[in-house]
Amino acid sequence: MSRTYATDEQYERWYMAECCRCGRRKHKAGHWPDGYVCRNCSDRAVRIRGTCPGCSQERALPGLRHGDGAPICTTCAGFSQTFDCSRCGFEGKLLSGRLCERCTLSDRLTALLDDGTGRVRPELVPLFDLLVAMDKPSSGVAWLALRHDQPGNPSQRLRQLGLGQIPLTHDAFHELQPWRSAAHLEELLMACGVLPAVDKYICSFQRWLLGHLASIEDPGHVKTIRLFTTWRVLPRLRTRSEQSHITPSIRRFAAEQVKHATSFLNWLGERDTTLASCSQIDIDAWWAGNSEHNRTCLRAFLNWATQSRHCRRSLSIPPMKATRRAPLSEDERLDALGRLLTDPEIPISLRVAGGIVLLYAQPLTRIVRLTVDDVLRDGDAVLLRLGEPASPVPAPFDSLLLEHIAHRDNMDTATNRASRWLFPGRRAGQPFRPDHLSALLREIGVPAAAARGAAIRQQLLELPAPVVADALGYHDKTTSRLLRETGGTWSRYAAGDHARSPAGWTPRGTGDC
């Protein structure tokens, strides 16, 4: 590499040195009391904060104490330089202008969200406050610099918002590309109240639908699919969102319904027929040539088409077949539970989530919606509120659960800074994705559906179905059906008032583990 200001030998001698912390020969970032330090070690050391063992002050601790190597402050370590922000005085990593990361983030956001008057656009002040207040401002600085040379990067989108070039509506964000960056910004705006709250999976579906409609060549098919999504798919998604919440599988199934409806219309076109002239022979032929999954996905479209008179109302749609996965055996369930309780190599969030499945037979869609407020303390006892009454949490799983709450993931950035979710996600205001959690649990040998089936069946073999339903949040018809499938009877269920569980009851397998 040619340099006009120094030869290779001079560059090596002037700018390179062996780092006193990591021992690698790298670029000099400074000369500290213990020697030259590289940029990585300097940044890592300056971010260490705590009470200095030398002067007992709460400060940054970049220095090392002689003897035991304990982190100490710059004064006790004898630094000739300081790390105080020139504006706010915060001691930490300094960027250009000797400003700390938070002041740097504030300046960059002010410039990006400027509406032309030198101030942040009034409508975007809540977004500005949310981003500046994040616990880890370095993440915000890195986010603003992300893909700076590519169109649609975060800085460009924020500048367009500041100038009013992007309307503050959900429809405007659904048309932006790349969609992931636009979706993240849209969720931040919802989290701070700038945009009205809408389920993120409805936004995701609408964003996907625009691209899908654009890919359909036949204008008649576009009109039919648009009517189907407007009057059937979207209303059901919105109703589900209002009643409870939408899961990734529900969002995925909605898209599958639209894709199979489009494929069916194309298939009819290949047979020189249309939806209006579709006959029972066409339905039977398509049914015979497709899998049960494809039939399930098309059923909603055919029902809508017959009810809205887009095809003949006399068409007969074959009934749907239901299948269930086999549960784990009791030995497999207990082996998996023991591994989660004792293996420190497994991330604690997965150990807790898997333990809730194996102990309390909870679906992942319900687990990710739990909050820290659902974990109750009654003296020394820990309770988990899944139904009424709350279920006791046995040792040692109780200490594992409390440790997880104290060190939850994804809490350092603006997305979930004050989250109450038991499993915060990486998206603004959202919990962990249940489908992602399912994949992670499967990797460590805990198939969620099979584990849940094993847990609920073991509960029903030991306790009356209504008691299990109340305590674990199940419908009593569900537990009654599962009880019959497991071969249990009602002979052990005494008459009387069973609105409350027996005193001291714990779910099967939740005694001292």
Secondary structure, DSSP 8 states (H G I E B T S, - for coil): ---SS--HHHHHHHHEEE-TTT--EEE--EEETTEEE-HHHHHHHHT-EEE-TTT--EEE--EE-TTT--EE-HHHHT-SS--B-TTT--BS-EEGGGEEHHHHHHHHHHHHTB-SSSSB-GGGHHHHHHHHT-S-HHHHHHHHTTTTTSTT-HHHHHHHHHTT-S-SSHHHHHT-SSHHHHHHHHHHHHHTTSS----HHHHHHHHHHHHHHHH---HHHHHHHHHHIIIIIHHHHHHHHHHS---HHHHHHHHHHHHHHHHHHHHHHHTT--STT--HHHHHHHHHTS-HHHHHHHHHHHHHHHHTTSS-TT---------------HHHHHHHHHHHHH-TTS-HHHHHHHHHHHHH---HHHHTT-BGGGEEEETTEEEE-SSSS-EEE-TTHHHHHHHHHHT-SS-SSTTSTT--BSSB-SSTT-B--HHHHHHHHHHTT--HHHHHHHHHHHHHHHS-HHHHHHHHT--HHHHHHHHHHHT--STT--SS--SS--TT---TT-S--
